Amino acid sequence: MDDQSNAGRLAARPRPFAPMAWPLPPGLHPLGLHPLGLHPLGMGGARDGLLRVPAAPLDGPLPLIVMLHGAGGDAERMLRRILPIADAALLLLPESLGATWDVLEGGYGPDVARIDAALARILAAWPVDPARLAIAGFSDGASYALSLAMMNGGLFSHALAFSPGFAVPVSIEGQPRLFLSHGTEDAILPIARCSRRLVPKLRQAGYAVEYLEFPGQHELPEAVARAGLAWLNGP
């Protein structure tokens, strides 16, 4: 594993926008599919992840959301959580190699490298909007998305953290805009120990934070997903 991955840094960058035909049709595609060429990094089988292409062409460059599952989850389960907004963007749904993301299983490295490889291929092949290039997640995935966004503000313009527990950046780059949500009755990642501590610290550090509390448990209600999308597409 290279030093950059171990430091949580992503090298992938979008290219200048140019109108182009979409390389894959609408629907779900495994990240090991030949046009993305990811087999050398271990994708194409177990823990492959998915690319979800919108059902209808969107005008101009595409928003891209990298969506990260929670502990014990997978790409399909994560997609079900955000299905109401799935046609609003190109969705990259990677999967952790372990039961959860690498930073919780020994440190940054393997999952960072796989996400970076997937992003590099997608950004080279798709007309992605760099002003709406977001990383998002639920639960452990939210914590990981928030951490990667803080370390990779030169890549991600936005981050959406649905019920996060923490943020553990090992370095800081830029200041992407942040959206956090949390259920007030969350018994898994209690709001008082998590988002209600995180949000003030993020704001004190200078981040622009949109924060939404909702009456609910450890979940991602449709209304919250739609609020996150509206924020992503806002001014």
Secondary structure, DSSP 8 states (H G I E B T S, - for coil): --HHHHTT--------------SS-SEEEETTSGGG--GGGT-SSTT--EEEE-SS--SSSEEEEEEE--TT--HHHHHHHTGGGGGGSEEEE---SSSS-GGGTTSSSHHHHHHHHHHHHHHHHS-EEEEEEEEEEETHHHHHHHHHHHH-TTT-SEEEEES------SS--S--EEEEEEETT-SSS-TTTTHHHHHHHHHHTT--EEEEEESSSSS--HHHHHHHHHHHT--
